Amino acid sequence: MHPVVDTIRSRLGDAAILTGEDVKARPVSRIVKSGCEAMAIVRPKTTEEVALVMRLCHEAGVPVVPRAGMTGLVGGSLVGPHEIALSLERMTAIEEIDPIAQTMTVQAGVPLQAIQEAAEAEGLLFPLDLGARGSATIGGNIATNAGGNKVLRYGMTREMVLGLEAVLPNGEIVSSMFKILKNNTGLDIKQLFIGTEGTLGIVTRAILRLQPAPRSRQTVLAACSSFAAVTDMLGYFRAASGGNLSSYEVMWLDYYLLLTAEGRHKPPLPQTFPFYVLVECEGADPETDDAAFEAMLEKAMEHGWIEDAVLARSEAERVQLWRIRDDVHYLLTLSPLFVYDISLPIPEMEGYVNNLRAELEARWPSPKPTVISYGHLGDGNLHIALSCGTAADKPAVNKLVYGPLAAFRGSVSAEHGIGVDKKPYLQITRSETEIAIMRAVKAALDPAGLLNPGKIV
Ligand SMILES: Cc1cc2nc3c(=O)[nH]c(=O)nc-3n(C[C@H](O)[C@H](O)[C@H](O)COP(=O)(O)OP(=O)(O)OC[C@H]3O[C@@H](n4cnc5c(N)ncnc54)[C@H](O)[C@@H]3O)c2cc1C
């Protein structure tokens, strides 16, 4: 054990540091629920304590890995035996909700769901939403620039952060805690820490931008017989909903079959259509929004885009429909399982998935590969879960999935980030010059390479 562990214990107290069996009891990753290998897990309670820990580790030359809700999907918080894990699990204060500025000031360890609920209690909305809302923290969301179910309308986490405080690898505190929306005073410093997966600083506090809470919500699960119908209908809803369209989630038949088979979820629609679209609008006029939404559905049916549909008539029915889309844990029943989170232009998606399937089947003819496609289609974001060959085939499968994206100017990561898993494929999406800039920024802020080493670049 490095002596810095005792120094941290003496400065922050016993409750702030876990070692030995207490560390092993913690997860390695989202899937492996125990056996964490970190030298120690440090749990500061304030920004000043985070700064002290970072300074001590910096002076001692000990690497630090930030870890939060551990719901990340690319190995961004993997930690080794010579590294200290830093967790903000004791920094969970919601410090202020400002109803005039429509902002919420939080410590970075607050779970996403707690932020959503606190906003709702004030008649406001924090629009970031994703399946892991109960465990993921706002610090993790900011570090990964999380996307989720409402990007179409409200943007990604980046768009929801007005102010931010972070601690640099050398222990210096950077405060960019502004509530203001407009601030054209040079480099937007907070962006350095958004989506950079804890490689440039520890996010300790943030000022979040809230929105008025919707006063009505309409949700439908629609079945479509062609991809053209799916995309035409997206254009129609965007134009006709007057900006109310908040989610446009698409599930290919394979996804729907898997999630509604064997009694997992009761299929609300027959299991015979090639595409299922979960459409949600959020509006401000409960008197008229439902009727307007139903009129849009009728129009979509007249156009022949919708073959069959089930409209949520209550919050319970709405939750039921969303469960089918959110229950991605069930994909873990596939083995081996390879999961992907890519971006490409929406019109290319159908051909891309069909080509990928054909290439996988040619390479692994028996047993036939399982190809499960679904995603935040309205954002050009496709999730693909694949099962074929053996676990050792992952690099070959990765090549087939990522290879074609360069030609589309697509992205190897739409929202989950790079972490360690996607590092070898970063150059498919980013140019040499872009990667050189990333390295230069990292070297400027963390010359010794002690913060979350080995991630992204
Ligand atoms: C069921 C499920 C559904 C999901 N759906 C979505 C989705 O729709 N959209 C989406 O974008 N993601 C999704 N994810 C991925 C995941 O939830 C997000 O990446 C989330 O933002 C991670 O938050 P976390 O608190 O769990 O962070 P962790 O997983 O603990 O860490 C993630 C990364 O952030 C860094 N980090 C954590 N805290 C800090 C901090 N305070 N300062 C600096 N760096 C830090 C870590 O080092 C790591 O690199 C999903 C995951 C699951 C399991």
The ligand as an SDF file (V2000), in Angstrom:
LIG
                    3D

 53 58  0  0  0  0  0  0  0  0999 V2000
  -29.4580    0.5520  -18.5750 C   0  0  0  0  0  0  0  0  0  0  0  0
  -28.5380    1.6200  -19.0690 C   0  0  0  0  0  0  0  0  0  0  0  0
  -29.0320    2.5860  -19.9490 C   0  0  0  0  0  0  0  0  0  0  0  0
  -28.1890    3.6030  -20.4000 C   0  0  0  0  0  0  0  0  0  0  0  0
  -28.6930    4.5130  -21.2680 N   0  0  0  0  0  0  0  0  0  0  0  0
  -27.9040    5.5190  -21.6830 C   0  0  0  0  0  0  0  0  0  0  0  0
  -28.4250    6.5060  -22.5940 C   0  0  0  0  0  0  0  0  0  0  0  0
  -29.5770    6.4430  -23.0350 O   0  0  0  0  0  0  0  0  0  0  0  0
  -27.6050    7.5230  -22.9430 N   0  0  0  0  0  0  0  0  0  0  0  0
  -26.3100    7.6240  -22.4770 C   0  0  0  0  0  0  0  0  0  0  0  0
  -25.6140    8.5860  -22.8470 O   0  0  0  0  0  0  0  0  0  0  0  0
  -25.7940    6.6910  -21.6530 N   0  0  0  0  0  0  0  0  0  0  0  0
  -26.5390    5.6560  -21.2400 C   0  0  0  0  0  0  0  0  0  0  0  0
  -26.0270    4.7110  -20.4110 N   0  0  0  0  0  0  0  0  0  0  0  0
  -24.6130    4.8240  -19.9720 C   0  0  0  0  0  0  0  0  0  0  0  0
  -24.4150    5.4900  -18.5890 C   0  0  0  0  0  0  0  0  0  0  0  0
  -25.5560    5.4730  -17.8280 O   0  0  0  0  0  0  0  0  0  0  0  0
  -23.9230    6.9180  -18.7310 C   0  0  0  0  0  0  0  0  0  0  0  0
  -22.6370    6.8880  -19.3290 O   0  0  0  0  0  0  0  0  0  0  0  0
  -23.8250    7.7030  -17.4100 C   0  0  0  0  0  0  0  0  0  0  0  0
  -23.7070    9.0670  -17.7410 O   0  0  0  0  0  0  0  0  0  0  0  0
  -22.6640    7.2970  -16.5100 C   0  0  0  0  0  0  0  0  0  0  0  0
  -22.8490    7.8490  -15.2190 O   0  0  0  0  0  0  0  0  0  0  0  0
  -22.2250    7.1530  -13.9120 P   0  0  0  0  0  0  0  0  0  0  0  0
  -22.5080    8.0250  -12.7380 O   0  0  0  0  0  0  0  0  0  0  0  0
  -22.6950    5.7440  -13.8060 O   0  0  0  0  0  0  0  0  0  0  0  0
  -20.6560    7.2040  -14.2330 O   0  0  0  0  0  0  0  0  0  0  0  0
  -19.5620    6.0420  -14.2270 P   0  0  0  0  0  0  0  0  0  0  0  0
  -19.9980    4.9040  -15.0560 O   0  0  0  0  0  0  0  0  0  0  0  0
  -19.1640    5.7120  -12.8300 O   0  0  0  0  0  0  0  0  0  0  0  0
  -18.3460    6.8040  -14.9200 O   0  0  0  0  0  0  0  0  0  0  0  0
  -18.4250    7.1330  -16.2810 C   0  0  0  0  0  0  0  0  0  0  0  0
  -17.1970    7.9640  -16.6890 C   0  0  0  0  0  0  0  0  0  0  0  0
  -17.2350    9.2270  -16.0560 O   0  0  0  0  0  0  0  0  0  0  0  0
  -16.0810    9.4450  -15.2410 C   0  0  0  0  0  0  0  0  0  0  0  0
  -16.5630   10.1600  -14.0510 N   0  0  0  0  0  0  0  0  0  0  0  0
  -17.5490    9.7820  -13.1920 C   0  0  0  0  0  0  0  0  0  0  0  0
  -17.7640   10.7410  -12.2880 N   0  0  0  0  0  0  0  0  0  0  0  0
  -16.9140   11.7580  -12.5790 C   0  0  0  0  0  0  0  0  0  0  0  0
  -16.6760   13.0440  -11.9960 C   0  0  0  0  0  0  0  0  0  0  0  0
  -17.3340   13.4810  -10.9240 N   0  0  0  0  0  0  0  0  0  0  0  0
  -15.7220   13.8200  -12.5620 N   0  0  0  0  0  0  0  0  0  0  0  0
  -15.0150   13.4090  -13.6420 C   0  0  0  0  0  0  0  0  0  0  0  0
  -15.2060   12.2050  -14.2110 N   0  0  0  0  0  0  0  0  0  0  0  0
  -16.1480   11.3960  -13.6890 C   0  0  0  0  0  0  0  0  0  0  0  0
  -15.5210    8.0540  -14.9790 C   0  0  0  0  0  0  0  0  0  0  0  0
  -14.1150    8.0870  -14.7620 O   0  0  0  0  0  0  0  0  0  0  0  0
  -15.8620    7.3490  -16.2840 C   0  0  0  0  0  0  0  0  0  0  0  0
  -14.9110    7.6550  -17.2550 O   0  0  0  0  0  0  0  0  0  0  0  0
  -26.8350    3.6570  -19.9580 C   0  0  0  0  0  0  0  0  0  0  0  0
  -26.3440    2.6850  -19.0830 C   0  0  0  0  0  0  0  0  0  0  0  0
  -27.1790    1.6830  -18.6530 C   0  0  0  0  0  0  0  0  0  0  0  0
  -26.6100    0.6590  -17.7010 C   0  0  0  0  0  0  0  0  0  0  0  0
  1  2  1  0
  2  3  1  0
  2 52  2  0
  3  4  2  0
  4  5  1  0
  4 50  1  0
  5  6  2  0
  6  7  1  0
  6 13  1  0
  7  8  2  0
  7  9  1  0
  9 10  1  0
 10 11  2  0
 10 12  1  0
 12 13  2  0
 13 14  1  0
 14 15  1  0
 14 50  1  0
 15 16  1  0
 16 17  1  0
 16 18  1  0
 18 19  1  0
 18 20  1  0
 20 21  1  0
 20 22  1  0
 22 23  1  0
 23 24  1  0
 24 25  2  0
 24 26  1  0
 24 27  1  0
 27 28  1  0
 28 29  2  0
 28 30  1  0
 28 31  1  0
 31 32  1  0
 32 33  1  0
 33 34  1  0
 33 48  1  0
 34 35  1  0
 35 36  1  0
 35 46  1  0
 36 37  1  0
 36 45  1  0
 37 38  2  0
 38 39  1  0
 39 40  1  0
 39 45  2  0
 40 41  1  0
 40 42  2  0
 42 43  1  0
 43 44  2  0
 44 45  1  0
 46 47  1  0
 46 48  1  0
 48 49  1  0
 50 51  2  0
 51 52  1  0
 52 53  1  0
M  END
$$$$
